[in-house]
Amino acid sequence: MRLVYGSIVLSVICALFVGLLIAVAFVDAFIAVDMSKFIGLLFIAAMLAFICPCWCFLREIFLAVSSARDQMR
């Protein structure tokens, strides 16, 4: 259950990073300040926040399948 909650929280964090990334990219197009490094860091954070919940969810699936398999024996 903890893995499912962690996966949900990390997915919401990923969505927030992606939304912030898009907003900052649009703001960067209209102002004269170079925000390319900040946008790059946001992109890396968004990708890490995307990979982590996928990994947690996959781990939860493996645990559920193995426990169901153990109950069938």
C-alpha positions as CSV (number, residue, x, y, z in Angstrom):
1,M,0.0,0.0,0.0
2,R,2.9,2.3,0.8
3,L,4.3,1.9,-2.7
4,V,0.9,2.8,-4.3
5,Y,0.7,6.0,-2.2
6,G,4.3,6.8,-3.0
7,S,3.7,6.3,-6.7
8,I,0.6,8.6,-6.6
9,V,2.5,11.4,-4.7
10,L,5.5,11.2,-7.1
11,S,3.1,11.3,-10.1
12,V,1.5,14.5,-8.8
13,I,5.0,15.9,-8.2
14,C,5.9,15.0,-11.8
15,A,2.7,16.8,-13.1
16,L,3.7,19.9,-11.1
17,F,7.2,19.9,-12.5
18,V,5.9,19.5,-16.1
19,G,3.4,22.3,-15.6
20,L,6.1,24.5,-14.1
21,L,8.4,23.6,-16.9
22,I,5.9,24.7,-19.5
23,A,5.1,27.9,-17.7
24,V,8.8,28.9,-17.3
25,A,9.4,28.1,-21.0
26,F,6.7,30.4,-22.0
27,V,7.9,33.1,-19.7
28,D,11.4,32.7,-21.0
29,A,10.1,33.3,-24.5
30,F,8.8,36.8,-23.5
31,I,11.6,38.1,-21.2
32,A,15.2,38.9,-21.9
33,V,16.6,36.8,-19.0
34,D,18.4,33.5,-20.0
35,M,16.6,30.7,-18.1
36,S,17.9,27.8,-20.1
37,K,19.8,26.2,-17.2
38,F,16.8,26.5,-15.0
39,I,14.6,25.0,-17.7
40,G,17.1,22.2,-18.1
41,L,17.1,21.5,-14.4
42,L,13.3,21.5,-14.4
43,F,13.3,19.0,-17.3
44,I,15.7,16.7,-15.4
45,A,13.6,16.9,-12.3
46,A,10.4,16.2,-14.2
47,M,12.0,13.1,-15.9
48,L,13.2,11.8,-12.5
49,A,9.8,12.5,-11.0
50,F,8.3,10.5,-13.9
51,I,10.7,7.5,-13.6
52,C,10.4,7.1,-9.9
53,P,6.6,6.6,-9.7
54,C,6.8,4.2,-12.7
55,W,9.4,2.2,-10.8
56,C,7.3,2.2,-7.6
57,F,4.2,1.1,-9.5
58,L,6.1,-1.7,-11.2
59,R,7.5,-2.9,-7.9
60,E,3.9,-2.9,-6.4
61,I,2.7,-5.0,-9.4
62,F,5.5,-7.5,-8.8
63,L,4.6,-7.7,-5.1
64,A,0.9,-8.2,-5.9
65,V,1.6,-10.9,-8.5
66,S,4.0,-12.8,-6.3
67,S,1.7,-12.7,-3.3
68,A,-1.3,-13.9,-5.4
69,R,0.9,-16.6,-6.8
70,D,1.9,-17.7,-3.3
71,Q,-1.8,-17.8,-2.3
72,M,-2.7,-20.0,-5.2
73,R,-0.2,-22.7,-4.1
